[in-house]
Amino acid sequence: MSGITREKIQADVLKIIALLGETKPEQLKLEDRLREDLGFDSLKSMEALSRITELYDVDPELDEVMELKTLKEIVDYMVKTLIK
Amino acid sequence: MNPLVIGGTGFIGYNIVKALIDKGFPVRSTRRESSNTLFLRKIKPQLVAADIEDRASLKLAMKGCDVVFMAAGHYPRYSVGLKTQVAYAVRTIRNVLEAARESGIGRFIFTSSVTTLRYAGGNRLVSEQDGIAEPPGRSVYFAVKYAMEREVIRELEDGMSGTILNVAGCLGPGDIKMGTGFFVVEMANRTLSRYIDGRINFVDSEDVAEAHIAAALHPNPARRYIVGNHNTTVSGLLAMISERYDVPMPRKKLPLGAGYRASLLKEYAGYIRKQRVSIPLEFVDMLRFGQHYDCSKVRSGLYNISTPLEITLDKSYNWFKKFKYIK
């Protein structure tokens, strides 16, 4: 996908996570884990992954995305998928 | 058939969408803005944004469809605030019914629950002939389900063509929000330390989907079918899981009364903290008023539900394992 940068993906990931976590993007760290640090349960984690992948029209391998734990892992996955 | 599935991102709705797609029907499914569409997108129905709170969005979603599978409906996140929850459930099911009527939908298939059926007490099998009745106790979940079904009955008596399917405890692939499959996951992860026993009926989610489709295609279906299969108990199910997947039984069986009181307190605490509890109160209510069912009518009239419980458990276990619910 052309015109997509890592920075843009990262900003979108943080925005969606902040929205669902009822916080601000600037209060999030890439090392944050969805469950342990942000208190997301499995349903909210899936909703986040659903929204992020849908935003970029990505059809993810479900067993791969279920392994993603930190915000950095999510960003890396999206970058790997979108920026070849 | 040009079907619309309302609630395709949920457990039963997802299975209906998948079965319809497998049969080659052009399936449309609603989704809300906040829906988790990860699983549904994989099987590629036409996805349309609609919300049961918004009748106009429902009418748009129904455009060009002749059958509506209503597998959504209000599911109270917390068993708190009975009157408010019931009012919301009635308002939203009315939105769906009125949208269906105004859209000239030819067949309305409503996914209800066995919890709406009359609580007979004793040991006899409950059948369709028992009908529905005001729910026992003060269960918010039961009251919401009952109120919605009553609205559907009213519409069917007013001339809408449709069928009500009272679905039992559903197990199998697609239990995205981990409903009844909680037993499988918690046992397999060895995190279920206590349980409450009670009567329960289990049915395979793929059989449930087939029954829904059969109801849509049937030239003259009955008003109601109980969609269930295995009459058993929680302890019976847990023993089967324990043996099949080589995991220990939970250490403690709680008496029903103590389990209910503990669950009630946790439910209110969860409501205040905005955290859904691991064993929600509606599960306990289902056991407090658990019944066994005569499921012969659906087998003879719609679809021969016959998947052995062991096979259903394996399908459920493998699905949860694949998607990392089971560690």
Interface residues (C-beta under 8 A of the other chain):
Chain A: D41 S42 L43 M46 E47 L49 S50 T53 E54 D59 P60 L62 D63 V65 M66 E67
Chain B: S34 S35 N36 T37 L38 F39 R41 K42 I176 K177 M178 Q275 R276 K322 F323 K324 Y325
